Amino acid sequence: MADINFDYHAQFFTATILEWKQLLTRDAFKDIIINSLLFLKNEKSIVVYGFVIMPNHIHLIWQIQDGFIKEKIQLRFLKYTAQQLKFELAKNSPNELKHYRVNAKDREFQIWERNSLSIDLWTPGVFMQKLDYIHNNPIQTKWNLARHPADYKYSSAKFYETGIDDLGLLTHHCA
């Protein structure tokens, strides 16, 4: 893992759907998250080392690249995905969209909780602990999304086990 530049260190990032609602159960919604991450990767503002998309939250290990501001990238990601999730709900599940209506001055709908979590990963040990946590999330009994971490499509576990990145999103932490 010596090749990660800890001067521009990776972060463990978690964002939660409003009131822990299980919005991210459909693949179309998970694909919105993936496509947004791919856009940021392709514009070279982020490197993604690990991720998992759970029914009501996401975990990422990403590294904001030199020249980009962490808070701005996080805001762009959350704002864009919220808009796309809202559009998808309005188009295909308008009755479900009403569950995201809020009484706020600055918005009619809210998809993400306001306080996402971002933790700087300063050491290889903490990085690996968070990566293991991400990969084991889908196999927890309360989720039961897969029997083995690498079996869950919306996770980086398969990439770390087989080297196969079906989504074209990931950079190996030892690259």
Summary of the structure (lengths in Angstrom):
residues: 175
radius of gyration: 16.1
end to end distance: 7.8
largest distance: 49.7
contacts: 498
relative contact order: 0.21
helix: 44%
strand: 19%
